[in-house]
Amino acid sequence: MSFRADRTSATMRRMEISAGQRPRTARGYAFAVGAAAFLSTTAIFIRYLSTTYALPALVLALWRDIFLVACLIPIFAIAKPALLRVNRRHLPYLAIYGLVLALFNSLWTLSVALNGAAVATVLVYSCGAFSALLGRIFLKENLGLAKLAAVVLCLGGCALVAGVLGLGAWSGSLAGEGVGVAAGFSYALYSLFGRSAAERRIDPWTSLIYTFAFAALFLFAANCLPGSPLPGSAKKLGDLLWLGSSWTGWIVLLLLGAVPTVGGFGLLNVSLTILPSSVASLVVSLEPVFTSVTAYVVLGERLSAQQLAGGGLILAGVVVLHAFEGRGRSAARRA
């Protein structure tokens, strides 16, 4: 009788754990989808600043990081000061994390300059495949057929949304396409660090503010290099104040750092505390779909049948991933 009671109690505990894990995983997916939605709006801000003011890309990235940090510090100081405190032993780790973020921003900007926005978008979402491999090697994350299928579906969907099926779209140099793949690798590395930070029990909002602060320092140094070879960097110190007395430009730049950047990277960091880095990266590949929809609603750009098909492929990849990941967890619990 006692043995039966123990078995019943253990079964009930397993059922309680399983019930608790399902909504937690669902929240992780919701955070990742929210991150994709926020990040997709950055294109509108960047397009406005680039076309209206010809703001150099790396100068824009620098001020984007600065404004994010400047907005979060007073909010955290008032609402939750503990988020501003970090263990000193984590500072070298966060500095490297910030360097990876700055590297991603720089490679992404360079990829756009060399390949164009469409091809660069597809290449950067090679991060899904890199995240799956890096997560398997360094974090021992599961790498199954469902995840590989999701990678293929998401990459194919991104290619359709970006419109790079024609051979003419890939007329750039091999070096440019290599830079684009490197941008995808650095994005995957950023996701890997986010997951690792969660395992180190660093709050995702604390890691956000510190990584962007370190990234701002690295980007400032890159912009101040004399004769910098990086496209879009400041050629002289005065270029850091490129917008001059244009208050409209400064307000738009502030909103870029305070809204889509905080929301996008913040929710991505939170999702990485719940989901494996490879899963979060694949879900965030919904960003091109949201970008296309936003461009249709806000800018009046029409969605082609090819873009709609691409969006369907990306959604299918995320659904396959969610369904089979959930089935895998259930099988593991039964075992």
Phi, psi and omega per residue, in radians:
M1 nan -0.740 3.133
S2 -1.126 -0.679 -3.127
F3 -1.128 -0.737 3.111
R4 -1.089 -0.697 3.139
A5 -1.130 -0.701 3.120
D6 -1.118 -0.729 -3.142
R7 -1.134 -0.723 3.125
T8 -1.092 -0.758 3.132
S9 -1.100 -0.751 3.136
A10 -1.128 -0.711 3.110
T11 -1.086 -0.742 3.131
M12 -1.110 -0.668 3.114
R13 -1.128 -0.722 3.117
R14 -1.109 -0.686 3.114
M15 -1.131 -0.671 3.123
E16 -1.150 -0.728 3.120
I17 -1.116 -0.764 3.142
S18 -1.078 -0.748 3.139
A19 -1.144 -0.564 3.132
G20 -1.322 -0.530 -3.114
Q21 -1.288 -0.598 -3.084
R22 -1.071 -0.910 3.115
P23 -1.143 -0.512 3.112
R24 -1.155 -0.769 3.107
T25 -1.123 -0.715 3.099
A26 -1.049 -0.669 3.093
R27 -1.127 -0.673 3.114
G28 -1.058 -0.762 3.082
Y29 -1.116 -0.726 -3.137
A30 -1.090 -0.724 3.109
F31 -1.103 -0.726 -3.129
A32 -1.160 -0.718 3.085
V33 -1.117 -0.722 3.086
G34 -1.075 -0.683 3.095
A35 -1.072 -0.761 3.121
A36 -1.085 -0.698 -3.139
A37 -1.128 -0.782 3.121
F38 -1.122 -0.822 -3.086
L39 -1.107 -0.518 -3.111
S40 -1.168 -0.411 -3.119
T41 -1.394 -0.207 -3.117
T42 -1.109 -0.476 -3.120
A43 -1.054 -0.633 -3.123
I44 -1.157 -0.816 3.139
F45 -1.100 -0.822 -3.082
I46 -1.154 -0.698 3.123
R47 -1.075 -0.741 -3.133
Y48 -1.115 -0.822 -3.116
L49 -1.158 -0.638 -3.109
S50 -1.263 -0.739 -3.076
T51 -1.409 -0.602 -3.072
T52 -1.432 -0.687 -3.031
Y53 -2.050 -0.079 -3.073
A54 0.911 0.680 -3.109
L55 -1.154 2.159 3.121
P56 -0.976 2.441 -2.987
A57 -1.053 -0.778 -3.102
L58 -1.288 -0.479 3.023
V59 -1.189 -0.722 3.082
L60 -1.059 -0.795 -3.137
A61 -1.082 -0.675 3.136
L62 -1.085 -0.890 -3.113
W63 -1.187 -0.524 3.061
R64 -1.058 -0.787 3.119
D65 -1.167 -0.742 -3.124
I66 -1.079 -0.779 -3.102
F67 -1.200 -0.583 3.070
L68 -1.075 -0.846 -3.135
V69 -1.118 -0.741 -3.116
A70 -1.134 -0.550 3.120
C71 -1.350 -0.664 -3.045
L72 -1.370 -0.561 -3.086
I73 -1.014 -0.916 3.135
P74 -1.143 -0.602 3.124
I75 -1.126 -0.826 3.130
F76 -1.154 -0.683 -3.111
A77 -1.070 -0.605 -3.121
I78 -1.517 -0.837 -3.007
A79 -1.449 -0.742 -3.075
K80 -2.692 1.442 -3.095
P81 -1.019 -0.421 -3.113
A82 -1.069 -0.442 -3.135
L83 -1.213 -0.317 3.129
L84 -1.528 -0.162 -3.119
R85 -1.705 2.405 3.133
V86 -2.469 2.533 3.097
N87 -1.100 2.318 -3.082
R88 -1.021 -0.548 -3.122
R89 -1.187 -0.276 3.113
H90 -1.547 -0.190 -3.070
L91 -1.079 -0.799 3.087
P92 -1.027 -0.690 3.107
Y93 -1.093 -0.792 -3.132
L94 -1.174 -0.546 3.087
A95 -1.135 -0.741 3.102
I96 -1.155 -0.700 3.079
Y97 -1.013 -0.781 3.110
G98 -1.142 -0.634 3.094
L99 -1.116 -0.695 3.089
V100 -1.094 -0.719 3.103
L101 -1.103 -0.789 3.112
A102 -1.106 -0.675 3.111
L103 -1.112 -0.751 3.104
F104 -1.075 -0.818 3.132
N105 -1.024 -0.736 -3.109
S106 -1.194 -0.811 -3.127
L107 -1.153 -0.652 3.109
W108 -1.104 -0.776 3.129
T109 -1.107 -0.766 3.140
L110 -1.139 -0.652 3.124
S111 -1.121 -0.728 3.103
V112 -1.094 -0.701 -3.127
A113 -1.158 -0.628 -3.067
L114 -1.551 -0.601 -3.001
N115 -1.895 -0.325 -2.975
G116 1.590 2.771 -3.015
A117 -1.123 -0.713 -3.039
A118 -1.135 -0.939 -3.135
V119 -1.122 -0.692 3.136
A120 -1.069 -0.640 3.138
T121 -1.115 -0.783 3.132
V122 -1.127 -0.765 -3.101
L123 -1.127 -0.664 -3.104
V124 -1.199 -0.464 3.123
Y125 -1.496 0.220 2.830
S126 -1.186 -0.124 3.118
C127 -1.031 -0.502 3.127
G128 -1.073 -0.781 3.119
A129 -1.189 -0.758 3.125
F130 -1.103 -0.691 -3.138
S131 -1.101 -0.700 3.127
A132 -1.092 -0.753 -3.121
L133 -1.235 -0.821 -3.122
L134 -1.145 -0.686 3.106
G135 -1.093 -0.640 3.112
R136 -1.190 -0.733 -3.066
I137 -1.266 -0.835 -2.977
F138 -1.713 -0.550 -3.083
L139 -1.962 0.068 3.114
K140 1.001 0.611 3.095
E141 -1.316 2.628 -3.126
N142 -1.170 2.413 3.100
L143 -2.236 1.620 -3.090
G144 -1.941 -3.118 -3.131
L145 -1.111 -0.624 -3.141
A146 -1.093 -0.726 -3.132
K147 -1.204 -0.692 3.098
L148 -1.126 -0.695 3.096
A149 -1.109 -0.699 3.119
A150 -1.126 -0.663 3.097
V151 -1.056 -0.824 -3.120
V152 -1.108 -0.781 -3.126
L153 -1.108 -0.765 -3.106
C154 -1.188 -0.713 3.107
L155 -1.129 -0.751 3.104
G156 -1.107 -0.705 3.114
G157 -1.129 -0.723 3.104
C158 -1.085 -0.691 3.126
A159 -1.101 -0.703 3.127
L160 -1.193 -0.774 -3.133
V161 -1.090 -0.719 -3.107
A162 -1.363 -0.243 3.099
G163 1.237 0.873 -3.098
V164 -2.039 0.482 3.126
L165 -1.325 -0.513 -3.141
G166 -1.238 2.552 -3.128
L167 -1.112 -0.519 -3.129
G168 -1.120 -0.446 -3.134
A169 -1.201 -0.396 -3.087
W170 -1.867 0.662 -3.096
S171 -1.534 0.081 -3.127
G172 -1.289 3.117 -3.112
S173 -1.361 2.774 3.083
L174 -1.093 -0.622 3.116
A175 -1.119 -0.723 3.127
G176 -1.094 -0.741 3.127
E177 -1.197 -0.556 3.047
G178 -1.116 -0.680 3.088
V179 -1.114 -0.690 3.122
G180 -1.091 -0.744 3.098
V181 -1.151 -0.661 3.090
A182 -1.095 -0.608 3.073
A183 -1.114 -0.727 3.083
G184 -1.106 -0.690 3.112
F185 -1.117 -0.747 -3.127
S186 -1.183 -0.567 3.080
Y187 -1.159 -0.732 3.087
A188 -1.107 -0.679 3.118
L189 -1.120 -0.669 3.077
Y190 -1.064 -0.765 3.119
S191 -1.116 -0.678 3.124
L192 -1.097 -0.747 3.087
F193 -1.108 -0.658 3.110
G194 -1.068 -0.738 3.104
R195 -1.182 -0.702 3.118
S196 -1.123 -0.667 3.105
A197 -1.096 -0.645 3.097
A198 -1.128 -0.695 3.122
E199 -1.195 -0.430 3.062
R200 -1.466 0.044 3.128
R201 1.101 0.621 3.007
I202 -1.584 2.199 -3.132
D203 -0.986 2.391 -3.095
P204 -1.066 -0.541 3.135
W205 -1.362 -0.540 3.044
T206 -1.168 -0.796 3.121
S207 -1.115 -0.584 3.129
L208 -1.067 -0.903 -3.052
I209 -1.201 -0.651 -3.122
Y210 -1.289 -0.689 3.141
T211 -1.171 -0.666 3.123
F212 -1.247 -0.556 3.079
A213 -1.151 -0.787 3.098
F214 -1.153 -0.690 3.116
A215 -1.080 -0.675 3.105
A216 -1.080 -0.704 3.109
L217 -1.105 -0.763 -3.140
F218 -1.160 -0.699 3.129
L219 -1.205 -0.601 3.072
F220 -1.085 -0.762 3.121
A221 -1.112 -0.710 3.141
A222 -1.128 -0.668 3.132
N223 -1.262 -0.437 -3.091
C224 -1.620 -0.041 3.101
L225 -1.119 2.216 3.120
P226 -1.136 2.248 3.142
G227 1.114 0.679 -3.091
S228 -1.023 2.268 -3.136
P229 -1.387 -0.127 -3.077
L230 -1.282 2.199 3.078
P231 -1.089 2.405 3.100
G232 1.496 0.096 3.109
S233 -1.576 2.852 3.108
A234 -1.221 2.297 3.130
K235 -1.506 -0.385 3.040
K236 -2.569 2.844 -3.023
L237 -1.023 -0.625 -3.123
G238 -1.114 -0.354 3.142
D239 -1.184 -0.300 3.098
L240 -1.122 -0.420 3.079
L241 -1.837 0.784 -3.054
W242 -0.972 -0.669 -3.062
L243 -1.299 -0.273 3.067
G244 0.988 -2.161 -3.086
S245 -1.701 0.265 3.135
S246 -1.394 1.668 -3.094
W247 -1.143 -0.586 3.108
T248 -1.069 -0.785 3.117
G249 -1.077 -0.764 3.132
W250 -1.126 -0.665 3.139
I251 -1.155 -0.752 3.112
V252 -1.101 -0.709 3.119
L253 -1.135 -0.692 3.075
L254 -1.091 -0.768 3.129
L255 -1.118 -0.625 3.094
L256 -1.043 -0.765 3.141
G257 -1.305 -0.575 -2.995
A258 -1.510 -0.453 -3.033
V259 -1.910 -1.304 -3.058
P260 -1.194 -0.550 -3.123
T261 -1.274 -0.806 3.091
V262 -1.076 -0.867 -3.111
G263 -1.132 -0.776 -3.077
G264 -1.169 -0.986 -3.100
F265 -1.269 -0.540 3.107
G266 -1.118 -0.863 3.132
L267 -1.181 -0.581 3.060
L268 -1.085 -0.784 3.119
N269 -1.085 -0.691 3.129
V270 -1.156 -0.732 3.138
S271 -1.089 -0.553 -3.126
L272 -1.266 -0.248 3.026
T273 -1.358 -0.228 -3.082
I274 -1.999 -0.785 -3.044
L275 -1.754 2.676 2.959
P276 -1.046 2.641 -3.087
S277 -1.038 -0.635 -3.136
S278 -1.163 -0.681 3.133
V279 -1.179 -0.813 3.132
A280 -1.043 -0.739 -3.140
S281 -1.088 -0.696 3.137
L282 -1.196 -0.683 3.127
V283 -1.166 -0.687 -3.134
V284 -1.181 -0.269 3.075
S285 -1.168 -0.027 2.978
L286 -1.210 -0.191 -3.082
E287 -0.921 -0.808 3.132
P288 -1.050 -0.557 3.107
V289 -1.137 -0.846 3.116
F290 -1.083 -0.669 3.129
T291 -1.078 -0.755 3.137
S292 -1.116 -0.740 3.124
V293 -1.140 -0.748 3.121
T294 -1.090 -0.744 3.120
A295 -1.090 -0.608 3.117
Y296 -1.202 -0.781 -3.076
V297 -1.298 -0.817 -3.007
V298 -1.529 -0.751 -3.028
L299 -1.766 -0.101 3.119
G300 1.338 0.221 3.119
E301 -1.321 2.289 -3.064
R302 -1.420 2.492 3.090
L303 -1.545 2.193 3.125
S304 -1.443 2.903 3.087
A305 -1.076 -0.600 3.115
Q306 -1.126 -0.740 3.127
Q307 -1.155 -0.695 3.103
L308 -1.121 -0.694 3.101
A309 -1.130 -0.714 3.106
G310 -1.089 -0.755 3.088
G311 -1.052 -0.655 3.090
G312 -1.123 -0.681 3.115
L313 -1.130 -0.752 3.130
I314 -1.101 -0.771 3.108
L315 -1.077 -0.704 3.117
A316 -1.094 -0.703 3.101
G317 -1.061 -0.750 3.137
V318 -1.179 -0.701 3.128
V319 -1.131 -0.784 3.103
V320 -1.038 -0.778 -3.137
L321 -1.057 -0.842 -3.103
H322 -1.108 -0.770 -3.085
A323 -1.141 -0.832 -3.058
F324 -1.357 -0.530 3.038
E325 -1.129 -0.737 3.107
G326 -1.119 -0.687 3.117
R327 -1.144 -0.682 3.119
G328 -1.118 -0.712 3.114
R329 -1.135 -0.683 3.135
S330 -1.123 -0.724 3.112
A331 -1.112 -0.689 3.137
A332 -1.134 -0.683 3.140
R333 -1.175 -0.677 3.114
R334 -1.134 -0.676 3.134
A335 -1.128 nan nan
